[in-house]
Amino acid sequence: MYSKRELQLLVISDVHLGTFGCHAKELLHYLKSVNPQTLVLNGDIIDMWNFSKNYFPSAHMDVLRHIMKMASRGTHVYYITGNHDEMLRKYTDLQLGNLEIVDKLLLNLDGKKAWIFHGDVFDSSTKGYAKLLAKLGGKGYDVLILINRFVNRVLQIFGREKMSFSKKVKDGVKKAVAFVNDFESTAAEIAIEKKYDYVVCGHIHMPQIKEVTTDNGSVTYLNSGDWIENLTALEYNDGAWKIFNYDKDYLNLIHSIDNFEQEDIVSKILAS
């Protein structure tokens, strides 16, 4: 068995287990290839807004089982609650072995402070009447993702690059672009006020690493993206952050692998 890639910290968010758009199999492949000291699940891991007893495939349950296995083998797992799994907030500060449920997290990374939270506190659409509209919109989003997945399979057959319908919609709507910019700026400004070095969010499904500078200082803003469209995670090692992109860094390696028993082949390539 080839060794897994060792990581100081791994951050994933917006997995949305229990929805049609979730890429649970791909996420499981990825999780089996790494051995993080700390794993941060930064919100919306289980989608309780759209949870249905009629749809929770074995692949989705396998992700949860593997995370619990990681915790049992020594990985410290923090589950930060998001808006889609806000029901878990009643269990904030619950600790079961190496698994903790929290609303936010402050970590010391090689002498620097990392402030990690989901980010829905900046989004008025997750509150009140707007929340109901957001839930209804989520159903339409699921349909769009399913159509998009079918189109991408056809594109792959003809050797064409995949495309994202929802990204095109978001990029084409000025309000959506403005919201993302405001979200990033607000998170960064608060982190600068608090003298943090890193601010790590999820929620908006847009992977990002960038420096934000204001008159009061600077901070590194990071977003882990999602496992619906982007299939990304944040990896931290030896003072350096990296966005792991499944499509670019991993998909080509497992294209011809049919089952998880051959995952050690992938781990060897990734470690090289």
C-alpha positions as CSV (number, residue, x, y, z in Angstrom):
1,M,0.0,0.0,0.0
2,Y,1.4,3.4,-1.0
3,S,1.5,6.2,1.6
4,K,-1.1,8.9,1.6
5,R,-0.3,12.5,1.2
6,E,0.3,14.0,4.7
7,L,-1.4,17.4,5.4
8,Q,-1.3,19.7,8.4
9,L,-4.8,21.0,7.6
10,L,-7.5,20.2,5.2
11,V,-10.6,22.4,4.7
12,I,-13.7,21.3,2.7
13,S,-17.2,22.9,2.7
14,D,-20.5,22.8,0.8
15,V,-20.6,19.1,0.1
16,H,-24.4,19.1,0.3
17,L,-24.7,15.3,1.1
18,G,-28.3,14.3,0.4
19,T,-28.7,16.3,-2.8
20,F,-28.5,15.2,-6.5
21,G,-25.7,17.6,-7.2
22,C,-23.3,16.2,-4.6
23,H,-20.1,14.5,-6.0
24,A,-19.8,12.1,-3.1
25,K,-17.8,9.4,-4.9
26,E,-15.2,11.9,-6.1
27,L,-14.9,13.4,-2.6
28,L,-14.4,9.9,-1.1
29,H,-11.7,9.2,-3.6
30,Y,-10.0,12.4,-2.5
31,L,-10.4,11.8,1.2
32,K,-8.9,8.3,0.9
33,S,-5.7,9.8,-0.8
34,V,-4.8,12.1,2.1
35,N,-4.0,11.9,5.8
36,P,-4.6,15.3,7.5
37,Q,-3.7,16.1,11.0
38,T,-6.7,18.4,11.2
39,L,-9.8,18.2,9.0
40,V,-12.2,21.2,9.0
41,L,-15.7,20.6,7.6
42,N,-16.7,24.2,7.0
43,G,-20.4,24.0,6.8
44,D,-23.2,22.6,4.5
45,I,-21.7,19.1,4.7
46,I,-25.1,17.5,5.1
47,D,-27.9,19.4,3.3
48,M,-30.7,19.4,5.8
49,W,-32.7,21.9,3.9
50,N,-33.3,19.4,1.1
51,F,-32.9,16.2,3.1
52,S,-35.2,13.4,2.1
53,K,-35.5,9.8,3.3
54,N,-36.0,8.9,-0.3
55,Y,-32.5,10.2,-1.4
56,F,-29.4,9.5,0.6
57,P,-27.3,7.1,-1.6
58,S,-24.7,4.7,-0.1
59,A,-21.9,6.8,-1.6
60,H,-23.1,9.8,0.6
61,M,-23.1,7.6,3.7
62,D,-19.7,6.3,2.8
63,V,-18.3,9.8,3.0
64,L,-19.6,10.2,6.5
65,R,-18.3,6.8,7.5
66,H,-14.8,7.6,6.2
67,I,-14.7,10.9,8.0
68,M,-15.6,9.1,11.3
69,K,-12.8,6.6,10.4
70,M,-10.3,9.4,10.0
71,A,-11.3,10.8,13.4
72,S,-10.9,7.3,15.0
73,R,-7.4,7.1,13.5
74,G,-6.2,10.4,14.9
75,T,-7.3,13.2,12.6
76,H,-8.9,16.0,14.6
77,V,-12.2,16.8,12.9
78,Y,-14.0,20.1,13.4
79,Y,-17.6,20.3,12.0
80,I,-18.4,24.0,11.6
81,T,-22.1,24.5,11.1
82,G,-23.5,26.3,8.0
83,N,-26.9,27.4,7.0
84,H,-27.9,24.1,5.3
85,D,-26.9,22.1,8.4
86,E,-27.9,24.8,11.0
87,M,-30.0,22.2,12.9
88,L,-26.6,21.0,14.3
89,R,-26.1,24.4,16.0
90,K,-28.1,23.2,19.0
91,Y,-25.1,20.8,19.6
92,T,-22.4,23.5,19.3
93,D,-19.4,22.7,21.4
94,L,-20.3,19.0,21.6
95,Q,-17.1,16.8,21.5
96,L,-17.0,13.1,20.7
97,G,-13.5,11.9,20.7
98,N,-11.6,13.7,17.9
99,L,-14.9,15.1,16.5
100,E,-16.1,18.6,17.6
101,I,-19.1,20.6,16.5
102,V,-18.5,24.3,16.5
103,D,-19.9,27.5,14.9
104,K,-16.5,29.0,14.2
105,L,-12.9,28.2,14.8
106,L,-9.6,29.9,15.5
107,L,-6.5,27.9,14.7
108,N,-2.8,28.7,15.2
109,L,-0.9,27.8,12.1
110,D,2.8,28.1,12.4
111,G,2.4,31.2,14.6
112,K,-0.3,32.8,12.5
113,K,-4.0,33.0,13.3
114,A,-6.6,31.5,11.0
115,W,-10.2,32.5,11.6
116,I,-12.5,29.8,10.0
117,F,-16.3,30.0,9.7
118,H,-18.9,29.1,7.1
119,G,-20.0,32.7,6.1
120,D,-23.8,32.5,6.0
121,V,-23.8,35.3,8.7
122,F,-23.1,37.7,5.9
123,D,-26.0,36.5,3.7
124,S,-29.5,38.0,4.3
125,S,-31.1,35.3,2.1
126,T,-30.5,32.7,4.8
127,K,-32.9,34.6,7.2
128,G,-36.7,34.7,7.5
129,Y,-38.9,34.9,4.4
130,A,-35.8,35.0,2.2
131,K,-34.8,31.7,3.6
132,L,-38.0,30.1,2.3
133,L,-37.3,31.5,-1.2
134,A,-33.7,30.3,-1.0
135,K,-35.0,26.8,-0.2
136,L,-37.4,26.8,-3.1
137,G,-34.5,28.1,-5.3
138,G,-32.4,25.2,-4.1
139,K,-34.8,22.8,-5.8
140,G,-34.4,24.6,-9.1
141,Y,-30.7,24.6,-8.6
142,D,-30.7,20.8,-8.2
143,V,-32.5,20.4,-11.5
144,L,-30.0,22.7,-13.2
145,I,-27.1,20.7,-11.8
146,L,-28.7,17.4,-13.1
147,I,-29.1,18.9,-16.6
148,N,-25.6,20.3,-16.5
149,R,-24.2,16.9,-15.6
150,F,-25.9,15.3,-18.5
151,V,-24.6,18.0,-20.9
152,N,-21.1,17.6,-19.6
153,R,-21.1,13.8,-20.2
154,V,-22.0,14.5,-23.8
155,L,-19.3,17.1,-24.1
156,Q,-16.7,14.6,-22.7
157,I,-17.7,12.0,-25.3
158,F,-16.9,14.5,-28.0
159,G,-13.6,15.6,-26.2
160,R,-15.0,19.0,-25.3
161,E,-14.3,21.0,-22.1
162,K,-16.9,20.8,-19.4
163,M,-19.0,23.9,-18.6
164,S,-21.0,25.1,-15.6
165,F,-24.5,26.5,-16.3
166,S,-24.8,27.9,-12.8
167,K,-21.4,29.7,-13.0
168,K,-22.4,31.3,-16.2
169,V,-25.7,32.5,-14.6
170,K,-23.8,33.8,-11.6
171,D,-21.1,35.5,-13.7
172,G,-23.8,37.1,-15.9
173,V,-25.8,38.6,-13.0
174,K,-24.3,41.8,-11.7
175,K,-26.0,41.4,-8.3
176,A,-24.4,38.0,-7.8
177,V,-21.0,39.4,-8.7
178,A,-21.5,42.3,-6.3
179,F,-22.6,39.9,-3.6
180,V,-19.4,37.8,-3.9
181,N,-17.3,40.9,-3.8
182,D,-19.1,42.3,-0.8
183,F,-18.9,38.9,0.9
184,E,-15.1,38.7,0.5
185,S,-14.5,42.3,1.4
186,T,-16.6,42.1,4.6
187,A,-14.9,38.9,5.8
188,A,-11.5,40.4,5.1
189,E,-12.2,43.7,6.8
190,I,-13.5,42.0,10.0
191,A,-10.5,39.7,10.0
192,I,-8.1,42.7,9.6
193,E,-9.8,44.5,12.5
194,K,-9.3,41.3,14.7
195,K,-5.6,41.1,13.6
196,Y,-6.0,37.7,12.1
197,D,-3.6,36.5,9.4
198,Y,-6.1,34.2,7.5
199,V,-9.8,34.2,7.1
200,V,-11.3,31.0,5.7
201,C,-14.9,30.8,4.5
202,G,-17.2,28.6,2.4
203,H,-20.9,29.3,1.6
204,I,-20.5,31.1,-1.8
205,H,-19.1,28.0,-3.7
206,M,-16.2,30.1,-5.1
207,P,-12.7,28.7,-4.4
208,Q,-10.3,31.5,-3.8
209,I,-6.9,32.5,-2.2
210,K,-6.1,36.2,-2.3
211,E,-4.5,39.0,-0.3
212,V,-6.9,41.8,0.8
213,T,-5.3,45.1,1.9
214,T,-7.1,48.0,3.5
215,D,-6.0,51.2,5.3
216,N,-6.0,49.1,8.5
217,G,-3.8,46.3,7.3
218,S,-3.9,43.1,5.2
219,V,-5.2,39.5,5.4
220,T,-5.2,36.4,3.3
221,Y,-8.8,35.6,2.3
222,L,-9.5,31.9,1.4
223,N,-12.6,30.0,0.3
224,S,-12.7,26.2,0.0
225,G,-15.3,26.2,-2.8
226,D,-17.7,23.2,-3.0
227,W,-18.3,19.6,-4.1
228,I,-21.2,20.4,-6.3
229,E,-19.6,22.4,-9.2
230,N,-15.9,23.1,-8.4
231,L,-14.9,20.0,-6.5
232,T,-12.2,21.9,-4.5
233,A,-10.6,21.9,-1.1
234,L,-8.0,23.9,0.8
235,E,-4.8,22.2,1.8
236,Y,-2.3,23.7,4.2
237,N,1.3,22.5,4.7
238,D,4.5,24.2,6.0
239,G,3.1,27.8,5.9
240,A,1.6,27.5,2.4
241,W,-2.0,27.2,1.2
242,K,-3.1,25.4,-1.9
243,I,-6.5,25.0,-3.6
244,F,-6.9,21.3,-4.6
245,N,-9.0,21.0,-7.7
246,Y,-10.4,17.5,-8.3
247,D,-10.9,18.0,-12.1
248,K,-7.4,19.3,-12.6
249,D,-5.4,17.5,-9.9
250,Y,-7.1,14.2,-9.6
251,L,-9.8,13.3,-12.2
252,N,-7.3,12.3,-15.0
253,L,-5.6,10.0,-12.5
254,I,-8.6,7.9,-11.6
255,H,-10.4,8.0,-15.0
256,S,-9.5,4.3,-15.7
257,I,-9.9,3.1,-12.1
258,D,-13.1,1.3,-11.4
259,N,-13.1,0.8,-7.6
260,F,-11.6,2.0,-4.4
261,E,-9.4,-1.1,-4.0
262,Q,-7.0,0.5,-6.5
263,E,-6.8,3.8,-4.7
264,D,-3.2,3.2,-3.7
265,I,-2.2,3.7,-7.3
266,V,-3.7,7.2,-7.3
267,S,-2.1,8.0,-3.9
268,K,1.4,7.1,-5.3
269,I,1.0,9.4,-8.3
270,L,-0.4,12.3,-6.1
271,A,2.5,11.9,-3.7
272,S,5.1,12.1,-6.4
